[in-house]
Amino acid sequence: MGVSPSAFYHWLSNRASPKKDVALDIKATEIFNYHRKTLGYRRLTNELRKEGFDVGYYKTWRLMSRLGLQARYPKRFKVNHWMEYCRQH
């Protein structure tokens, strides 16, 4: 196989638990929806850390990509010059 026994057992002990992943998926979706889908991966990472999950930015980015979570950004305010003209006259 070409892998030392110690490396194999180290890899075996570090595999992610499916239960943790499911709990993380549920909590991330819950937090994302609670904040009206406005969180990006950085702010979602901070919220997950507050909840006790040990995640980094890249893991949160992959999680959002896998779950199809995409942040909504506020639209730019457009000045309506017509309304200003109406107020003057």
CYANA upper distance limits for C-alpha pairs under 8 A (distance plus 0.5 A):
  3 VAL  CA      7 ALA  CA      7.06
  3 VAL  CA      8 PHE  CA      7.04
  4 SER  CA      8 PHE  CA      6.81
  5 PRO  CA      9 TYR  CA      6.71
  6 SER  CA     10 HIS  CA      6.54
  7 ALA  CA     11 TRP  CA      6.63
  8 PHE  CA     12 LEU  CA      6.60
  9 TYR  CA     13 SER  CA      6.64
 10 HIS  CA     14 ASN  CA      6.86
 11 TRP  CA     15 ARG  CA      7.02
 16 ALA  CA     20 LYS  CA      7.81
 16 ALA  CA     21 ASP  CA      7.88
 17 SER  CA     21 ASP  CA      6.97
 18 PRO  CA     22 VAL  CA      6.66
 19 LYS  CA     23 ALA  CA      6.67
 20 LYS  CA     24 LEU  CA      6.51
 21 ASP  CA     25 ASP  CA      6.54
 22 VAL  CA     26 ILE  CA      6.68
 23 ALA  CA     27 LYS  CA      6.59
 24 LEU  CA     28 ALA  CA      6.38
 24 LEU  CA     53 PHE  CA      8.01
 25 ASP  CA     29 THR  CA      6.65
 25 ASP  CA     63 LEU  CA      7.85
 25 ASP  CA     67 LEU  CA      8.25
 26 ILE  CA     30 GLU  CA      6.59
 27 LYS  CA     31 ILE  CA      6.59
 27 LYS  CA     48 LEU  CA      8.26
 28 ALA  CA     32 PHE  CA      6.49
 28 ALA  CA     44 LEU  CA      7.83
 28 ALA  CA     48 LEU  CA      7.42
 29 THR  CA     33 ASN  CA      6.59
 29 THR  CA     69 LEU  CA      8.27
 30 GLU  CA     34 TYR  CA      6.56
 31 ILE  CA     35 HIS  CA      6.81
 31 ILE  CA     44 LEU  CA      8.07
 31 ILE  CA     47 GLU  CA      8.05
 32 PHE  CA     36 ARG  CA      7.12
 32 PHE  CA     37 LYS  CA      5.70
 32 PHE  CA     38 THR  CA      7.75
 32 PHE  CA     39 LEU  CA      6.75
 32 PHE  CA     44 LEU  CA      7.62
 32 PHE  CA     69 LEU  CA      8.34
 33 ASN  CA     37 LYS  CA      5.75
 35 HIS  CA     39 LEU  CA      7.26
 37 LYS  CA     69 LEU  CA      8.33
 37 LYS  CA     70 GLN  CA      7.80
 37 LYS  CA     71 ALA  CA      5.92
 37 LYS  CA     72 ARG  CA      6.51
 38 THR  CA     71 ALA  CA      5.38
 38 THR  CA     72 ARG  CA      5.56
 38 THR  CA     73 TYR  CA      6.99
 39 LEU  CA     43 ARG  CA      6.21
 39 LEU  CA     44 LEU  CA      6.25
 39 LEU  CA     71 ALA  CA      6.05
 39 LEU  CA     72 ARG  CA      8.23
 40 GLY  CA     44 LEU  CA      6.54
 40 GLY  CA     70 GLN  CA      7.92
 40 GLY  CA     71 ALA  CA      5.96
 41 TYR  CA     45 THR  CA      6.43
 41 TYR  CA     57 TYR  CA      6.95
 41 TYR  CA     60 THR  CA      6.29
 41 TYR  CA     61 TRP  CA      5.87
 41 TYR  CA     64 MET  CA      7.72
 42 ARG  CA     46 ASN  CA      6.97
 42 ARG  CA     57 TYR  CA      6.51
 42 ARG  CA     60 THR  CA      8.36
 43 ARG  CA     47 GLU  CA      6.78
 44 LEU  CA     48 LEU  CA      6.61
 44 LEU  CA     60 THR  CA      7.80
 45 THR  CA     49 ARG  CA      6.65
 45 THR  CA     55 VAL  CA      7.18
 45 THR  CA     56 GLY  CA      7.02
 45 THR  CA     57 TYR  CA      6.48
 45 THR  CA     60 THR  CA      6.50
 46 ASN  CA     50 LYS  CA      6.81
 47 GLU  CA     51 GLU  CA      6.98
 48 LEU  CA     52 GLY  CA      7.03
 48 LEU  CA     53 PHE  CA      6.04
 48 LEU  CA     54 ASP  CA      8.33
 48 LEU  CA     55 VAL  CA      7.86
 49 ARG  CA     53 PHE  CA      5.51
 49 ARG  CA     54 ASP  CA      6.65
 49 ARG  CA     55 VAL  CA      7.28
 55 VAL  CA     59 LYS  CA      6.70
 55 VAL  CA     60 THR  CA      7.24
 56 GLY  CA     60 THR  CA      6.78
 57 TYR  CA     61 TRP  CA      6.59
 58 TYR  CA     62 ARG  CA      6.72
 59 LYS  CA     63 LEU  CA      6.57
 60 THR  CA     64 MET  CA      6.57
 61 TRP  CA     65 SER  CA      6.68
 62 ARG  CA     66 ARG  CA      6.54
 63 LEU  CA     67 LEU  CA      6.60
 64 MET  CA     68 GLY  CA      6.29
 64 MET  CA     69 LEU  CA      5.31
 64 MET  CA     70 GLN  CA      7.49
 65 SER  CA     69 LEU  CA      6.79
 65 SER  CA     70 GLN  CA      8.19
 80 ASN  CA     84 GLU  CA      7.59
 81 HIS  CA     85 TYR  CA      6.88
 82 TRP  CA     86 CYS  CA      6.80
 83 MET  CA     87 ARG  CA      6.78
 84 GLU  CA     88 GLN  CA      6.96
 85 TYR  CA     89 HIS  CA      7.09
